[in-house]
């Protein structure tokens, strides 16, 4: 755990603080604060127009009846979550407050904090681990394609040995706890898995990881894409979310009498996720490019079902040696706001627990072989389901849901009828840092 930024040892190396927020469309936004203004920024905040919540991937602005040209908010960096990087730069996640001092209903990080509290009110604690997938490109965004690619291959890793070792050292400096790193399935694609943490810290780590990876790629003369589909027709990037659950330290996903040791509450949690996924996929994978990844046989979780170690299922039950299993939600992609993605998954779990949702039948084969339907991959269809979902409105709140829908509907209007290759090219670095 990093020290608060006020610590003298940390401050001695800092020139400026990067205060970041993630908008409903999943894009990282930032303000840079000089050292002598950091304390003031944390207490009084930085001016930010409400339009920050409806900025779009193409720099359009999707105004809503409630978010327009009037008003101002305060962006406050959370120095207790700050990390010192290198070369004089520090980082902290920021939250949006109204000028009255109240947390904004449009603040995505604040929404996750509220969701964690809702789950705690049920007596349940969640621990979250996130995976970050990215594709390295040339500095100009073109594909590398230096030699035939072998997923998980030694050659694929050693060809980028200097970059990967430097990156892992950067993570160490930033105090990001990495479990593993490997070459993934797609050309020039890599994955970093981070150690489990409390939900807010896990979401923060995902944001900081993109910044650390982006800086390391630049130093190496490269670029890193977190797009769901960096190149049309190629493998997409996922942003899988792993969740373990316990009540008073007792695991809910193992040690029970249900399938594979699930407890009754663990089964209800899975039942809540599976039942609600089709309504909220517009949060987890709602961009105009998401449908190009969320397809059968892509191991992207295109089917709203669950199974033990089933990599085609949207919810994969993962057994671990320590006996405390976790569930992996595979349909999440990097165009999702990580705070909203985790809040949505936890909100589905809370809904399942409250209503004691039944555990659906396990899918023990390829879901397509069992005739299982897929999640909506068409963006408009996914957004229609999200708009009609009372569950999504409860989880996100009406203000955030309205902003997210406005941003994604803008994507439909601008990009839906364009050639997929042109859209992939245009948005290759929209979710990068």
GUKEDO-655473 format. One record per residue: x negated, y, z negated of N, C-alpha, C in turn. Coordinates in steps of 0.2 Angstrom, whole numbers, plus 5000, padded with zeros to 4 digits. Layout:
BEGIN
XYZXYZXYZ/...
% end
This chain:
BEGIN
499649945000500050005000499650065000/499750115004499350175005499450224999/498950264997499050314992499550374995/499850404990500250464993499750514996/499950555001499450595005499150655000/499450664995499250714990498550694987/498350634987497750604984497150644987/496750664983496150704986495750664991/495650604989495250564994495550565001/496150555001496550555008496450625011/496650675007496650745010495950765013/495450745010494750765012494650745019/494950695022494850685029495350705034/495850745032496450755036496450825038/496550835045496650895048497350915049/497750865051498450875052498850815051/499550825050499950765049500450765055/500550705057501050695063501650665059/502150705059502850695056503250665062/503550605061503850575067504650555065/505050555069505750535069505850495075/506350445075506550405080507250425082/507450445088508150465090508550405091/509150415092509650355093509450315099/509150345104508950305110508250275109/507950275103507350235102506750275104/506750335106506150375108505850405101/505250405101504850435095504750505097/504950545092504850625092504350645087/504050695088503550715083503450795082/503250815076502950875075502350875071/501850915073501150915070501050965065/500850955059500850995054500151005052/499851065052499151085049499151065042/498551045040498451025033498751075028/498651135028498851185023499551195023/499951165028500651175028501051105026/500651055025500950985024501450985018/501151015012501551015006502251055007/502151115011502751155012503251115016/502951075021503451045026503850985022/503450955017503850905013504350935009/504250995006504751025002505351055005/505151095010505651145014505851115020/505451075023505651045030505351085036/505451055041505251095048505951095052/505951155055506551165059506651115065/507251095065507351045071508151055073/508251065079508951075082509251015082/509951015080510350955080510250915087/510050945092510050915099509450855099/509050855094508550805093508950735093/509550735090509950675090510250645096/510250695101510550675108510050685114/509450695112508950695118508950625121/508850625128508850565131508150545134/508150485137507450455139507250495145/507650535149507450575155507450645153/507450665147507450735144508050765145/508550735147509250755147509450765140/510050805139510350815132511050795133/511250745129511950715129512350745124/512550805124512950845119513650805118/513850805112514450775110514850835107/515550825105515950875102515650895096/515250855092514950875086514250905086/513850885091513150905092513150945098/512951015097512951065103512351105102/512351165104511851215104511751255098/512251245093512251285087511951245081/511751275076511551245070510751235070/510551205064509851195063509851145057/509351095058509251055052508451055050/508351025045507651025042507350955042/506750945045506450885046505850875040/505950835036505550825030505150765030/504450765031504050705031504050675024/504050615023504050575017503350555015/503050595011502350595010502150525006/502650495002502550434999502450375004/502650385010502550335015501950355020/501650405018501150435023500550385023/500150385029499550345030499050395033/498450385031497850425035497650375040/497550405046497250365052496550375052/496350415058495650425058495650495062/495050515063494950575067495350635065/495450635058495750695055496550695055/496850635058497550635059497850585053/498350615050498850575046499450565049/499950525046500550515049501050505043/501650525044502250515039502850505043/503350465041503950465044504350525041/504850545045505250605043505950595043/506350625039507050625038507350695040/507950685042508350745044508850765038/508750835036509250855031509550915034/510150925031510550985033510251045029/510451105031510151165027510451175020/510951135019511251135012510851095007/510351055010509951005006510150935007/510750925010511050855010510750815016/510650755015510350705020510850705026/510650715032511050725038511350655039/511950655041512350595043512050565050/511650605053511350585060510550555059/510350555052509650525051509650455051/509250425056509250355056508850315051/508350355048507950325043508450325036/508750375036509250385030509750335030/510050315036510550265037510250195035/509650185036509350115034509350115027/509150165023509050165016509750155013/510250185016510950175013511150105014/510950075020511150005021510849955016/510149965015509849925010510149935003/510449995001510750004995511449964995/511749965001512449925001512249855000/511749825003511549755002511449744995/511049784992510849784985511449784980/511949814982512649814978512949754978/512749704983513049644983512549594979/512049624976511549584973511049544977/510949564983510549534988509949574990/509349544990508749584992508549554999/508349595004508149575010507349595011/507049545014506349565016506249555023/505949605027505949605034505249605037/505149565042504549565046504649575053/504249615056504449635063503849615067/504049595074503549585079503549645084/502949655086502849715091502549685097/502849685103502649665109502549725114/501949725117501849775122501449755128/501449785133501049775139500549825141/499949805141499349855143499449865151/499349925153499249945159498649985161/498450005167497950055168498250125166/497750165165497950235162498550265166/498550255173499050285177499750245177/499750195173500350155172500450095177/499950085181499950025186499749965183/499949905185499849845182499049825183/498849795178498149775178497949715182/498249655181498249605186497549585188/497049585183496349575184496249495186/496549455183496449385185497149345182/497249285185497849245183497849245175/498449255173498649265165498849195162/498549175157498749115153499049145146/499649135145499949155139499649115133/499549145128499149125122498449105123/498249125129497549095132496949135128/496449095128495849125125495549175130/495549165136495349215141495749275141/496349275140496749335140496649375134/496449345128496249375122495549405123/495049365125494349385126494249435131/494649435136494549495141494649555138/495049565133495249625129494949625122/494449585121494149575115493949645111/493649685115493449745112494049785110/494549795114495149825112495449795106/495549735106495949695101495649705094/494949695094494549705088494649775085/494549825090494649895088495349905085/495849875088496549885086496649855079/496349795078496449765072496149815066/495549835068495249885063495649945062/495949975067496350035066496950015062/497249955063497749935058497549935051/496949905050496649905043496649975040/496350025044496250085042496950125040/497450105044498150135043498450095037/498150045035498449995030499149965032/499149945038499649905041499449825040/499849785037499649725036499849675041/499349655045499449615051499449535049/499849495052499849425051499449395056/499649415062499249385068499349425074/498949405079498949445086498749395091/499149395097498949345102499249375109/498949345114499149355121499849325122/500349365124501049335125501149305132/501749295134501949265140501849305146/501949365146501949405152501249435153/501149455159500449475161500249535157/499649535154499349585150499849605144/500149555142500649565136500349535130/500349575124500149555118500649565113/500649525107501049535102500649535095/500949585091500649585084501249575079/501149525075501649515070501349545063/501849575060501649615053501949575048/501649575042501849545036502549565034/502949525030503549545028503449605023/503949645023504049705018504749725017/504849765012505549795011505749825018/506449825019506649845026506449915028/506349965024506150035026505450035028/505049995024504349995025504149955032/504549905033504549865039504649915045/505249955045505349995050504850045051/504650075046504050125046503450095050/503250035048502750005051502749995058/503349975061503449975068503350035071/503550095068503450155072502650175071/502350165066501650185065501250135070/501450075070501050025075501050055082/501650075084501650105091501150165092/501050205087500650255087499850235087/499750185083499050155082498850125089/499350085092499250045098499150095104/499550155104499450205109498850235109/498550255103497950285102497350245104/497450175102496850125104496850115111/497450115114497450105122497150165125/497250225123496950285126496250285126/495950265120495250265119494950215124/495250155125495050105130495150125137/495450185139495550205146496150165148/496650145144497250105146497850145143/498450115144499050135142499450075139/499950085135500350025132501050045133/501449995136502150005137502549965132/503049995129503449955125504149955128/504149965134504849955138505149885137/505749875137506049815137505849775144/505749815149505549785156505049835159/504449825157503849865160503849865167/503949805170503849795177504449755179/504849775184505449745186505249675188/505649625186505549555188505049515183/504649555179504149525175504449515168/504049485163504249475157504449535153/504949535149505049595145504749595138/504749645135504549655128505049645123/504949605118505449605113505249635107/505649645102505549675095505849635090/505749575090506049525085506049545078/506649535075506649555067506749495063/506349475059506349425054506649445047/507149405045507449425038507449365034/507149375027507349325022507749365017/508149325013508649345008508549315002/508649344996508649314990509149354985/509349314980509749344975509349324968/509149374965508749374959508149324960/507849334965507249294967507349224969/507949204970508149134973508349144980/507949104984508149114991508849094993/509049124998509749105001509749065007/509149065010509049025017508748955016/508648935010508348875009508548855001/508448785000508548754994509348744992/509748754997510448744996510648674999/511348665000511548595002511848595009/511748655012512048665019511548635024/511648645030511148625036510448655035/509948605035509248635034509148665027/509548655022509448685016509748745015/510148775019510548835019510948835013/510948885009511448895004512148925007/512648925003513348945006513249015008/512849055004512849135005512349135011/511849095012511449095018511749085024/512249035024512649015029513149075031/513349115026513849165027513449225031/512849235029512349285032512249275039/512149205041512049195048512749195052/513249175048513949185051514049255053/513849305048514049375050513649395056/513049375056512649405062512849375068/513049305069513249275075513949305077/514349315072515049345074515049415076/514549455074514549525076514049545082/513649495084513149515089513449545095/513949515098514249545104514449615103/514649635097514949705096514349755096/513849735093513249775092512649775096/512649735101512049725106511949795109/512349835109512249905112511749945107/511749925101511249955096510549915097/510549855097509949805097509649805104/509949815109509649805116510149845121/510249905120510749945123510449995129/509849985130509550035136509750005143/509650055147509850035154509349975157/508749965154508349915155508449855151/508849855146508849795142509149735145/509649745149509949685153509449645157/508849675159508349645163507949595159/507949605152507649555148508149505145/508749525143509149485139509549435144/509149385146509349335151509249265149/509649215151509449145149508749135152/508449085148507749055150507149115149/507349165146506849215144506649215137/506949165133506749165126506949235122/507449265125507549335123508149335118/508449275117509049275112509649295116/509749275122510349295126511049265124/510949215119511549185117511749195110/512349215109512549235102512749165098/512249135096512249075092511649065088/511649015084511048995080510848925080/510148915078509948845078509248845075/509048795072508448785069507848785075/507448835074506848835079507148835086/507748865088507948865094507848935097/507348935102507149005105507549035110/508048995112508549025116509149055113/509249045106509749065102509549135100/510049175099509949245097509749245089/509949195086509749185079509349125078/508749125077508349065076508149055068/508349005066508148985059507448955059/507048995055506348975055506148945048/505948885048505748845042504948865041/504848875035504148885033503848845028/503248835027502948785023503148805015/503148865014503248885007504048865005/504448845010505148825008505648885008/505348945009505849005009505949025017/506448995020506549005027506749075028/506649095035506949165037507349155043/507649205045508049205051507749255056/507649235062507349285067507949305072/508049375072508549395077508149415083/508249375089507749385095508049425100/508649455100508949495105508749565104/508349585099508149655098507549675103/507649725106507049745111506849815109/506249835111505949905109506249965111/506749965115507150025116507650035110/507749995106508150005100507750045095/508150095092507850125086507750075080/507150065078506950015073507350025067/507450085065507850095058508550075059/508850085065509550065067509649995068/509049965071509149895073509149855066/508649875061508649835055509249845051/509549915051510149925047510749885050/510749875057511249845060511249765058/510649735058510549665056510749655049/510549705045510749695038511449715036/511749755040512449775040512849705042/512649675047513049615049512949555043/512349555040512349505035512749525029/512749595027513249615022513949595023/514149605030514849595032514949515031/514549475033514649405032514649385025/514249415021514249395013514949415010/515149475012515749505009516349465011/516449435017517049405019516949325019/516349305016516149235016516249205023/515949235028515949215035515749135035/516149095039515949025040515349025045/514948975043514348955047514548925054/514448955059514648925066514248855066/514448815071514148755072513448765075/512948735073512248745075512248715083/511848755087511648735093511048705093/511048635095510348595095510048585101/510348615106510048605113509948675116/509848685123509848745126510548765126/510748825124511448855123511848845130/511448855136511848855142512048785143/511648735141511848665142512448645138/512548685132513148675128513748715130/513648755136514248795139514348855134/513848885131513848935127513849005131/514249055129514249115133513649155131/513449205135512949245134513149315131/512749355128512849415126512949465132/513349515131513349565137512749595139/512449585145511849615147511949675151/512549685154512749745157512849805152/512449855154512449915149513149945147/513549955152514149985151514649935147/514649875149514949825145514749825137/514149825136513849825129514049885126/514049945129514250005126515050005125/515449985129516149975128516349935122/515949875121516049835115515849875109/515349915109515049955103515550005101/515850045106516250095105516950065102/517150005104517749985101517649945094/517049945092516949905086517049945080/517549925076517549945069517049935065/516749875066516149845062515549895063/515449915069514849955071514950025068/515550045068515750115065515550115057/515750055054515550055047514850045045/514450015050513750005048513350065050/513550105055513150155057513450225055/514050225054514450285053514650325059/515150355059515450385065514950435069/514650475065514150525068513650495072/513250445069512750415073512950375078/513550335077513850295083513950345089/514250395088514450445093513850465097/513250485093512650505096512350455100/512350395097512050335101512450325108/513050325107513450315113513350365118/513350425116513250485121512550475125/512050455121511350455124511350395129/511650335127511650275131512150285137/512650325136513150335142512750375147/512350425145511950465149511550425154/511250375151510850325155511250295160/511850275158512250235163512350285169/512550345168512650395173512050415177/511450415174510850435178510550375182/510550315178510050265181510450205183/511050195181511350125183511350105190/511450155195511450135202510850135205/510250145202509650155205509250085205/508850085210508450015211508050005204/508149935202507849915195507049935195/506749925201506049935201505850015199/506250055202506250125201506350145194/506850115191507050135184506450105180/506250045181505650025177505050065177/504950095183504350135184504450205180/505050225181505250295178505150285170/505450235167505450225160504950185157/504450175160503850125158503650145151/503550215150503250235144503750275139/504350275141504850305137504850295130/504650235128504750205121504050205118/503550225121502850225119502650285115/502050275112501750335108501050355111/
% end
